[in-house]
Amino acid sequence: MQSPVTDVNGSGASADPPRPPANRRRDRWASHREQRRREFVGAAVQALLRYGPEVDMDQVAATAGVSKPVLYRYFADKSELWLAVGELVAARVVDTVAPAINRVREERDLVRATIDAYLGIIEAEPTLYRFLTSQAGHPGLQQVLASTTRQVAAGLARVIGDRLRALGLDAGPAEPWAYGLVGFVQAVGDWWTEHGQPIRREALTDYLTTLLWSGIEGVRRSADLPRELTRAHERIVP
């Protein structure tokens, strides 16, 4: 009878049986395929930057250094490739905006950081942003864009909620404010892109921050104070 294999902790647990060669080959192929897909998505991004939002599959294939039939081994059609590109661009938006939201501690700076980070993405990669907006009718990309909005708004809502609670105010407005801020900046970002960025990013950030913060500050000033604070205020009134 075969003795159990003792692990590093001294237990008598038996070692896992080796994986069949067929499984290892399948894993290697899946890993290779995923790597190639990432490379082709990167090539599609480069082709977009070179040829603009109307880029076609021939141009993507040429940029990748392969024939078009090779691309179709990894993507069923152009729509599937553009969806993968959209997911990549959307991930960049989240990766840029989320840290900006988490870094700040003052309420007005929070609004400004969110606006500036989003406009910064558009300024740095206007062609990719135009591609996303031009493909907005694609059902898959609609879901990607909606998911991106939810991720950014959820992170923003958490931070706004924390700020409101720290001030002793109701955190209920945090989520609608967050979604409203994100939607507002997205709409202005679309306008800014379509018109060739006619206003400097810094100036536009200041304009939007002033407008949005004035609204939030107005709500904050008119909010009912907690009863304890109200009573404390009443006690010091002559």
C-alpha positions, 0 to 999 in steps of 0.5 A, a space after each residue: 500500500 502506498 504511503 501518504 505524502 507528507 506536506 510541508 506542514 507535516 500533515 499526512 494529506 495525499 498530494 494532488 494527482 498530476 494533471 493529465 497532459 491533455 489538460 496542461 495542453 488545453 491550459 497553455 492553448 487558452 493562455 496563448 489565445 488570451 495573450 494573442 487576443 490582448 495583442 490584437 486589441 492593442 493593435 486595434 487601439 494603435 490602428 484607431 489612433 493612426 486611422 481614426 474611428 472609421 478604421 477597418 479590419 484590414 488596417 487593424 490586421 496590417 497594424 498587427 502584422 497578420 492577415 485578416 483571416 488570422 484576426 477572425 480566428 480570435 474575434 468572430 467579427 469586427 463588432 466583437 473586436 470593437 467591444 474588446 477595445 471598448 472594454 479596454 478604454 473603459 477600464 482606463 477611465 475607471 483606473 484613472 478616475 477612481 484613484 483621483 476620487 480616493 486621494 482627496 479629502 476636501 469636498 470641493 477638491 473631490 468634485 474638481 478631481 473627478 472632473 479633471 480626471 475625466 477630462 484628462 482621459 479625453 484630452 490624452 486620448 481624444 480619438 479613443 473617446 470619440 470611438 467610444 461615443 461613435 459606437 454607443 449604439 452597439 449593445 455590448 458597448 452600451 453595457 460597457 459604458 453603463 458599467 463604467 458609469 456605475 463603477 465611477 459613480 459608486 466610488 464617488 458615492 461612497 466618498 461623498 457619503 463619508 463626507 456627509 456623515 462626517 459633517 453630521 448630515 444625511 448621506 442619502 443624497 450621496 448616490 444621486 449626486 454621484 450619478 448626477 455629477 458623472 452624467 453631467 461631466 460625461 455630457 460636457 465631455 462629449 460636447 468638448 470632444 465634438 467641438 475640438 476642445 475649444 476651452 482649455 482643460 484647466 479652465 473647463 474644470 474650473 467652470 464645471 467645479 464652480 457650477 457643481 460645487 455651488 449647487 452642492 454647497 447650496 444644498 449643504 447650507 440649506 440642509 437641516 442640522 442634526 437636533 444635537 447641533 441645533 440645540 447647541 446652536 440655540 444655547 449659544 444664541 444670546 
